[in-house]
Amino acid sequence: MNRSNATNHTWLQKLSFYDINIDGSPYLNENFKDGTVILDSLSQYSGKIRIDAYAQKFQTLNKSGQIFEIVVDSDDMVEINNNIYRIHELKDEKLGDFGILRECVVLDNVSLYYNPRKKLKKPIEAGRTVANSGYGKTTNPEWVDDSAYILHFKDKYVKLVMTHKKIIDLNLVKEDSYKSFRKKNKINLKSEEDLIKLTHFFNKEI
């Protein structure tokens, strides 16, 4: 990847196509936070950073208040609020070719990531056409959360469906072994801490 300027990084000014009447926000957090971009483990840039969860891209805010896209690849990492994010090549029909993943726990055989993602919900018909007006009542389009936890194992990325049956269907461990671990550790699939425990269990069993 070619990079330029004092930090050996290429900045592309963001092309805004969000300037329409859409409810909600396409960003993980609307406000920029202090963060660091580490390039190829060799050089780094610190500044105000946020994640575009729809486009799966990083943005930075310069001192003049201009927003720029940060061009990174899979060799780079971005640290925001002590969390590590990287671009991963997912090659998945549902997840897309690339995505931003936050590292939850990275192990030898199985790793757990969190994919912050937003999708655009289209307007729906809210009522019948008003008499003599020619117009119907519709709601605005809306940014909705589509984030997910993802397991990486055997060179593939799998979106976790948060039911014990679906996780058993991944065939990472025997069903009896999973049920025993789940019962003993009181695993709650809505808890990231418990998902990390589960990932450690999978890693040992594979």
N, C-alpha and C positions, 0 to 999 in steps of 0.2 A: 504494500500500500504506500503510495506516494504521499508525503507530508511536507508541509512548508510552514514557515514563519519561525519566530524565536523559540517556540516550544516543539519544533519539528512536527507540527500538527496542522492538518487542513481543516479550516472552518468553512462550512457552507451556510450561507444565510438561509434561514428556514423560509420555505414557501408556504404562506399561510392560506389554507383552504378551510379553516375553521371559522372564518368570519361570517357566519350565517347564524340564524336563530335556532340554536340547538341547546337544549337543557342539559345541565351537568357539565362535566369537564372530561376531555380526552387524556388528561394527565394523571399520573399516580398521585401526585400532590401538585396543586396549582402553584404554590409558592416554591421558589428556588431555594435549595439548601446548600450548605457548604459541602463540597465534595472534591475528590481528587481523581484525575484520569491518569492511569499508569500505562504507558505505551511500551509494549514489547519487553516489559520489566526493566527498561533502560532509562527512560525519561518520564517526567510527570508534569501535570498541570493541575493547579488548584484553583477553584473558583466556585461560582454559584451554578448548581446543576439541578435539572429535573428530568423526569422520564415521561416521554410521550408514550402512553400505554396503548394507544391505538396504532400508531405508526411503528412502534417498537424501536424507538430511537431516543438518544440522549440529546438534551439541549443545554446550552449555557447562556448566561446573561452577562454582557460586558458592562463596563463602567458607564457607558452612555445609554444603557437601558435597552440595547438591541439584543434580540434573541438569535442565536446561531445554533445550527445543528452540529453536534460533535461526531466526527467520522471515526469510528473505531471498528476493529475486526476481532476475530476470536482469540487473537494473541494479546489483546489489551484487556484491562479491567477498570471498572469504575467503582469507587468507594463513596457511599453516601450514608451518613449516620451509622458508621461502623458496619455497614452491610456491603458485601462484595457482589457486584453485578458484572456479568459478561454476556457478550453476544454468542449464542450457540447456533450451530447449523442443525436444525431439527429435522428437516426433510420429512415433514408429516403433513398428510392431507388436511387435517383439521387445525393443527397448530401453525402450519405455514413452513416456509423454507428456513427462516431465521427467527429468533426470538431473544428477548432480554430475560435472563434467568438470574435470580438471586440465590446465592449458595446457602443452603440450610445445613447440609452436611455432605462432604465429599469423601467417599470411602473407596476401597480397592475394587469391589465388585458391584456395589449399588450406591448411587448418590441421590440425594433429594434436593430438588430445586423448587423455587416459587416463581411463577411467571406472572408478573403484573400485566394485566391486559384489559383494555376497554373495547367495546364494540358499539356500533351505532344502531340504535333501535329506530326503525322507521315509524313515521306518523301512522296512526290508525284512525279509522272513521269514528268520530265521537258522537255523531247524531245524524239524523236525516237532513236532507237539503231543506234549508229554510224557504218557506213559500215565497215565490216571486223574487228571490234574491239571486238564485243561480249558484249559490255557494253552500257547501256543507261545513259543518263544524269539525275541525280536526285538531289533534294535539300536536305539539312540536316534536320533531325528532329528538332523541335523547341518548346521551352517552351512558351506557350501563356497564357494570363490572362484569368481566369475563375471565377473571384471574383464576389460576389453578396451580395446584402442586403437581410436580412432574418427577417421576422416577427415571433415572438413567441406568440401564443395565443391558449387557450383551449388545453394546453399540446401538441401542435404540432409546428413544425418549417416549415415555408413556404418560399420558395425562391421567391422574388419579381420579377415579369416580368414587366419591366418598361413601361407599357402602362396603361392609365387610365381605359380602358375597363377591363383589366385583374385584376386590383385592385378592381374594382367594383364587379367582379365575385367572389371575396373572401367572399362576403356577410357579411362583418363586420358591415356595415351601409346601410341604404336605399340609393338607387341610387340618388334620388333627394337631399338628405342631403349631399352626397359626392360631387355632382356637384356644389351645392351652396357653400360649404366650399372651394372647389378647385378654383372657380371663385373669391370669395371674397379675398382669400389669395394668388391668382396667383401662385398656386403650380407648381413647376418645379420638375419633378421626377428625374432629374439628379443632384439635389442639396440635399446634406445630411441634411442641415439645414431645408429644406422644408419637407423632409421625417420625420424628428423629429417632426415638427409641425403636420404632418398628423398622426403620431403615438399618439400624445397627444389627437388629435381629436377622433381617434378610441377608445382610452382608456376611454374617457368620455362617448362615445355613447354606448359602450357595456354594 
